[in-house]
């Protein structure tokens, strides 16, 4: 699988070639960040350009994902559990 990672205006974006994608899809998930699926009919250069055009939308939704990440409780070996 072809994968390329770019930093666009301070945002790390992972572009990957997808056999199932029919169009360029931008996905933002907590903890995994921004992923862009690129169909075989589109070059990585064109997908990067499309992503750069949507960078404001991406930054808006990244802030929402950051809030979602902050709500998760992370347990360590030192964490005390109480029921």
N, C-alpha and C positions, 0 to 999 in steps of 0.2 A: 504494500500500500504506500503510495506517495504521500509524504507529509512534509509541510513546510511551516515554520514558525516565524512570524513577523511581529515587530513592535510598531504599532501605528498610534502615534500621538500618546505614548505612554501606556498603551493597552496591548498586552500580549495576545496575539490571535493565531490559532492553529488552523491551517488549511489542510484538508486531506481529501484525496481522491476517493470518490464513492461510486460503486457500481450501481447503486440503487437510486441515486439522486438524479432528478430530471432538471433541476434548476439549482442555483446557488442558494444554500440554506444557511442562515446564521443562527446558531444555538448558543444560549447563555445559561449555564447551570452553576449552582453553588459548588464550590471547591474545584470544579474542572475548568471554569472560565469560558472563554469565547472559542467556539469551534465553528468552522465554516466547511460544509460539505460541498465539494466541487464535482460536477458531473464530467464525464470524459469529453463531452462536446465543448467544454469551456476551459481555457488555459488558466494557469495559476495567476498570471499577470492580470487577466480580466477579472478574476475573482477577487484579487487584492484591490483592484480599482473599485469594484462594487462595494467591498467592505469599507474602504476609505470614505466612500460617499455616505455610508450609514454610521459613521463613527459617533456622531452625537447621539443617535438612538442607542447604540451599544453602551456608551458611557452612562446614559440615563438608567438603563436596565442593569448595568453592573452595580450601580449604587443600591438598587433593590435587592440584588443577590447578596451583596455584602451584609445587608440587614438580616437576610435569611440565614446567612452563615453565622452571624453573631448570636442567633437564637439557639443554635445547637449547643448542647452541653458536651464538653470533651472530658472524658474520664481518663485518669492516669493511674498508675499503680499505687500512688499515694492517696487517691481519692477515697473518702470514707462514704460508705453506703448506709443509708438508714431507711428502714421501711416502717 
